[in-house]
Amino acid sequence: MQEIEFVNDLRCNYLTIPYAGEEKDFALRMLTENIAEGFLKMELRRMDGQAYLYYNISGMQSMEIIYMEKVIDKKAFQAFMWQLHEVIEQSRELFLPGDGICLEPAALFWNLGEQKWEFAYMPGREREEIEKEREHLAEFLVEKIDYADRKLTDTVYRFYEEICAGRMYPDSFLEEEKAEIPEEEEKWEMKGDPATEDQEEEILDEPDEEEEVETKPKSGNEGMAFLLFLSGCASAAATFFAGRIMQEFILPGSAVTVMLMTILLYTQVKKKREKTEKVSEEPDTMYHETDILYTMESEETEEAAEEKTVYMDIGEDQERKLYGIGKFRQQKIYLEGLPCVVGKDKALADQIIPDSSISRMHARFFAEKEHLWMQDLNSTNGTYHNGLRLRPNEKVMLEREDEVGFGRAQFVFR
């Protein structure tokens, strides 16, 4: 595609391309003099006798940057396709040729504040250039999609085939995708099923019926004791009523009752003694096994330490950090897990700097050819390297003791 360059002017960041067309071009005047929904705001500037188109991309990230390390899932793909469809319809309402929409992943921008895609309209391009942009988009989607979703994979490959066949905007594809997920079901899927969530909470709060059944007495000793207790009560009652009729029954009945109660008492005492002996035995056994295990592990650990101890190579294995200075001296940024994004949005950044001068996605650190690199991510207040502000998306290699700045946050790389 045309040569893209990123520049900053005051607090605005721009994507710029050379423009060789006429200033009276209808599409150019329509988009520079009006604000069109879904399109990046555009203006024409002249420098050194050359005309340039400036697109305001402040507070946005390109598709190329966002999905550099992430995969594109089904919802993200559908959101992009439908917003692309809407902006095509918008261009028709403005009587603009639909092929003027740039589809290069580096020129497709996600508005982080409004959560929507915005497109650059580039008039006066050659047909061959437009076809290459579409092929690049299709190849990018094929490379970045979530292959765990078989249906999404089939859809994207079909989209790729349509691009190769020269059918960029097949209505059948859009209608099929729209009919696939009705609006009500899509909202339901996004927000979750309240009834289902309530049921899950109720299930967690209710006691387990099987556990209740297991807590009831089931042992034979407990059943026998209960039976002896009932028998003793029955014998005592029978002795009492029989004694009122004939006194000769009092002595035998009392003897039977005393015998039953004696057996019951003996059973309970024996049960308590067994429990006490069991509890007293367990700690000794557990302690003995643990002690043996601990001794064996200690010996193995010592032997392994003696065999595997090596000298540490200082320099290459040192941790890479950014140490805050000035107001941010208490903060450190660890650069071990690369690539690493620095910003203030917890959902988008790996390392958080809680300051209003920091963008949601401010800068990115990555390793390339055994060196550490820093890249500005179209930040609003700029990324600085040794006092010099980087252009939007510019990359620079870092060395020890370099000073790094994000907005008003200052750090030293060590």
N, C-alpha and C positions, 0 to 999 in steps of 0.2 A: 504494500500500500504506500501512500504518500509518506514522506518523511515526517514522523511525529516528533515533536519536541515539547518538553514540559518546562515552563517558566513560572516565576512568581513576580508579582507586581504589588507592592505594599502588602496587604493581607489576603490577596486573592491569588489562587493558583490557576494556571491555564494550560490547556493542551493547544498547541499551535501547529498549523500546517500551511505550507505555501499555497497561495491561490493565484491561478493564472487566468481565471475567467473574467468576465465583464462585471463591472460594478453595478450595472443596470439589470443584472440577471434577476428574474422574478423571484426565484426561490431564495436568493441571497437577501433581497430587500424584505421579503416576507418574514424571514427569521431574524434579521438584525433589527428590524423596526417593531416587531411584535414578540410577545412572550407566548410560545406555543407549548401546550401541555405535553410532557413526555420528552421534550427536546432540551438539550443543553443550551443555555443562553450563549449566543454567538455575536461577535462583533468583528468588523473588518479594520485592520490597521496596516499602515504602510511604514516601512523602515528601509532606508537606503535604496529606495526605488523599487522595493519588492513588497507585494501585498501578502498579508497573512490573515488567516482566520483564527480568531482567539475564542476558545470555548472555556467558560468558567467551570472548573471542576473542584472548587473549594468544598471541603467536607464530604468528599466522595472517594470511593476506591474502585479501581478497575476490576473487571472480571478476572483478568490475568493475575492480579495481586491476591484477591480474595481466595481464589481456588488454587493458589500455588501449592499449598500443603493439604487442602481439604478436598473432599469429594462432593460431587453434585448429586443430591438425592432427588427423589421424585417431586417433592413439593417445590424445591428450588428450580428444577427444570420447567415445571408447569408454570410457575410464577413468571419466569423469564419469557417463555413462549407467549403467554397471554398478554403481557405488557408489550412485547414486540408486535403482536397482532393489533393491540389498541393504538400504538403509535403509527402503524401503517394506515389504519383507518383515519387517524388524525391528519396524516399527510394528504390523504385523498380529499378530506374536507377543506384543506388549505390549497388544493389544486397543485400539490407538489408531486413530482415523480417519486414513486416508492423506492426506486433503486438508489436514491440519494442517501439513504440511511446507512451509516457505516457500521459494519458488523465485525470488525476486527476486535478480538477480545481485549486488547490493550486500550481500545477506545469505547468500550461499553462500561458505564459507570453506575455503581450502586450508591444511591443517596443514603448515607448512614443516618441522617436525621429524619427523613421522611419515609425511609424503608421502601424504596422503589427504584427501579431502573430508569436511567435517563440516557438518551441516545443522541449522538452527534450527527447532524445532517450536513453532508459534504457535497455541495453541488459541483457540476462540471468535471466529473471523473470519467475515465474510460471504462468501457464495458469489461475489458479483460481484468482491470484492477478490481472491479466490483465482484467478479466471479472468484477471484483469489481470496478476497475477504470472506466470502461465504464458505469457501472450502476450509479456510483456517478456523472459522467458528465451528464447523461440523467436526473437524479433526480434534479441536480442543474439547468439545463436549464428549466425544468418544473416549478421549484419554482420561477425562476427569470424572465420569459418571460412577455411581455406586454399582459395581458389577454384582453385588449380592442381591440386588433387585432385578430379577430376570425380566419382568415386564418392562421396567424402565430401560433396560439394555436393548430389548427388541425395539422399543419406540425410538430410541436415539439412533440406532443403526438404520431404521427405516427413514428417519429424518436425514441421515447422511446420504442414503441412496437417492432421496428426492433432490438434495443439493447437487449431487453428481449428475442427475438427469436434467438439471436446469430448472427444476420446479421449486422455487424458494419458499413460496407461501401457499401450499396446498390447503384449500378450504376443508377438504375431507379430513386432514390430520387434525386441524383445530377443532372441528365439530366433534370428532371422535373423542378427543381428549376432554372436551367440555361435557359431553354426555356421559363420560365414564364416571365422573364424580359429581353428582348433583350438588347444588349449592347448600342445601340443608345438611346433607351428609358430610360435606367438607367442613362446615362450621362445627358440626358435632365432633368430628375427628380432631379438629384443632383444640377444642375446649375440653374434650373428655366427656364421658357419660356420667352425669351427676348421680343418677340412680345406681349405677354400678359402683361408683366410689363410696356412696353411703352404705351399700350392702357390704362392701369389703370391710368397712370400719365396724359395722355391727357384728360381722363374723369374728373379727379379732377381739371384740369386747365380750362376746358370749363365752361362758365356760364350755369346755369340751365334755360332751356326754360320755365318751369312752373313758376319760380320765376319772369322772365321777364314779363310774361303775367299778373301776379298778381300786378306788380308795375304800370301798366297802369291805368289811371283814369276810374273808373267805377261808381262813385256815381251819384245819380240823380241830386243833386245840381250843380255839375260841368257840367253835360250835359245841364241843363237848362240855366246856365250862358252862355255857348258857343252858345246856340240857340238864346238867347237875343242879344248877341253881333253881330251875323250874321244878325239878323232882323234889328238892329239899323243901321248897315252899309248899308243894302239894302234900308232902308227908307231914309237915307241921300242921297244916290246916286239917288234914284227916285225923291226926292224933287229937287235936283240940275238940273237934266235934264228936269223935268216937268216945273220948274220955267223959263227956257230959252224959253219955248214955250208959257206958259200962266202964268203970275205973280200971278194969283189967287191961284195957287197950293202951293206957297211957304210957306204961313202961316200954313195951315193944316199939310203939310209934316214936317215942323220944329217941330210942336207940338208933332206929333207922334214920331219923332226921340228923342226928349228930354224925352218923357215919357219912352221909351224903355231903354235909357241910365240910367235914374233915377232908374228904377227897377233893372237893372244890378248892379248899385252901391250899392243899398240897400242890394241885395243878398250877395255880397262879404263882406260888412261890418258885416252883421249878421253872416256869416260863421266864420270870424276871431274872433268875440266876443265869439261864442260857443267854439271854440278851446281854447281860453284864459281861459274861465271859467272852462273847463274840466281839463286843466293842473294845474290850481291853486287849484282845489279841491283834486286832487290825493295825493299830498304830505301830506296834513293834515290827510287824511284817512289812508294812509300807516303808517304814524308815530304813529297814535293813536293805530292801531292794533299791531304794533311792540312793542309799549310801554307796552301794556297790556300783550302781550306774554312774553316779557322780565321779567316783574314783576312776572308773575305766575311761570316762570322757576326759577327765583332767589329764590322765597319762597320755591319751591319744593326742590331745590338743598340744601338750608340751612337746611331744615328739614331732608333730607336724610343724610346730613353730620353729624347732631347731633345724628341720630339714628345708623349710621353704623361705626362711628369712633372707631377703636380698637387700642390696643397697638401693635407695631411691634416687632416681635421676632427677635432680632439681632443675627446673626450667621448663621442660616440655610438659611435665605432669602438673604444673601449678594451676590452681583454679584461675579462671578468667572472670574478672568482676569489674563493674563500674562502681567507683567509690564516689559518693556524693560530696560536694564541697559547698561551702557557704551555708545557705539556708537549708540545703538538702544533705548536710554532712552525716545525718543519722541514717541515711538510706543507702542500701547496696543493691545492685542489680547483678544477679548471677547469670552468667552466659555459658552454662554447661550444656543444657539441653537445646541444641541448635537444630533447626532454625528457631529463633525466638523473636516474638513481637512485643514491643514496648508501647504502652498506651494507658488510657484511664478507664477503658471499658473492659470489665472482667470477662464478658462473653467473647471478646475479640482479641484480647491481649494476653500474653503469657506472664509478663512482668508489669505490675501496676505502679504508676506514679500518680498519686492523688493530688493533682494540681489543675486549676482551671486553664492553664496555658498549654496543657497537654491534649493532643487530639485522641479520639477513640482508638485509632490505630496510628501511632505516631512514627515509629521506625522499626526496622527489621534487621536482625543480626543473623548471619549465616556463614558457614565455612565453605571456602572454595580454594582448591589448590593449596591446602595446608595453611591458609591464611584466614583471619577473621575479617569479615566485611560488614559494613553498616549501610543500610539503604533507607532513605527518607520515604515515607509512605503518604506523600501528598499532604503533609501536616499543615495545619493552619498557621502556626507560629514558627515553623521551621525547625530543621535539624542542623546542628552546627558541628563542624569538625575543625578543631584548633582555631576557632573564631570565625571561620568562613561558613556561610550558610549554603547548604546543598540545594540544588534545584529539585523540584518535585520528582520523586522516584530515582534520584541520582544515587549511585553507589560509590563507596570509598573504602579503601583498605585501612584497617586500624593497626597501630603499633603501640607498644607499651609506652605509658605516660602521655598518650594523646588525650586532649581535652575534648569532651563530647557534651553537646548541649541539646536539650529538648525544650523548646519554648524558653522559659526562664529557669529551668532545672539544669544545673551544671554538674558534670561528673568527670572523673579521671579514670582512664582505662589502665588497669594494672594486672 
